[in-house]
Amino acid sequence: MKLAIVYTSKTGHTEELVQFIRDLFLEKKIEVRLIRVEQLPLQDLSAFDAIIIGTYTWGDGDIPEEMLALYHAFESQDVNHVVTGVIGTGDSFYPKFCGAVDAFRDMLYVHSRLAVTLKIEISLQTKDLERCRRFVDIFWGKFKKGA
Ligand SMILES: Cc1cc2nc3c(=O)[nH]c(=O)nc-3n(C[C@H](O)[C@H](O)[C@H](O)COP(=O)(O)O)c2cc1C
């Protein structure tokens, strides 16, 4: 099983989130690679069985610039079989809370086997830990169903 979490983070909140999610997969003995988006070759996303996107939101509900090439790669490649999920941190002070998560979700719903999404208010708190566990369980459940 080839599972990757591809992410970006400016001030560290999303990085903390993706590391926590990675650790939850490892607890279940599921191998997962954590990859900063700049390090991921984009030409063959279909080589993955499953990809989780981790992103913050910028501007007015926007996808961060460094994530745009990945977004377009999903749109243009044959990734119908890839199980996907989207996680992100944002600030509900802004009108479009976690807008980048919504944008990836809408696109991945059309192009891939979208399993589940998760939005976190700014940075991980104790109250979020159960939601993170649920994210991993739902994601893994969807993967096993199609395997
Ligand atoms: C200029 C700017 C614009 C932002 N715009 C949004 C937004 O539209 N929606 C949102 O939910 N969060 C917005 N945020 C909040 C960030 O997404 C949030 O702080 C996030 O946790 C940062 O993640 P990081 O620490 O991984 O870089 C914005 C932050 C800044 C500085």
The ligand as a Gaussian input file, in Angstrom:
#p B3LYP/6-31G(d) Opt

LIG

0 1
 C       -2.957000      36.686000       5.328000
 C       -3.702000      35.512000       5.907000
 C       -4.884000      35.103000       5.331000
 C       -5.606000      34.025000       5.873000
 N       -6.795000      33.660000       5.283000
 C       -7.532000      32.662000       5.846000
 C       -8.809000      32.298000       5.307000
 O       -9.299000      32.867000       4.330000
 N       -9.478000      31.284000       5.906000
 C       -8.997000      30.618000       6.984000
 O       -9.671000      29.720000       7.483000
 N       -7.794000      30.946000       7.526000
 C       -7.052000      31.949000       6.990000
 N       -5.836000      32.285000       7.537000
 C       -5.381000      31.559000       8.740000
 C       -4.374000      30.436000       8.464000
 O       -4.848000      29.533000       7.499000
 C       -4.120000      29.697000       9.795000
 O       -3.423000      30.541000      10.681000
 C       -3.365000      28.391000       9.618000
 O       -3.412000      27.667000      10.833000
 C       -1.913000      28.580000       9.234000
 O       -1.367000      27.301000       9.039000
 P        0.189000      27.000000       9.140000
 O        0.642000      27.307000      10.564000
 O        0.312000      25.555000       8.816000
 O        0.907000      27.866000       8.145000
 C       -5.102000      33.354000       7.007000
 C       -3.908000      33.787000       7.601000
 C       -3.213000      34.863000       7.071000
 C       -1.948000      35.319000       7.749000

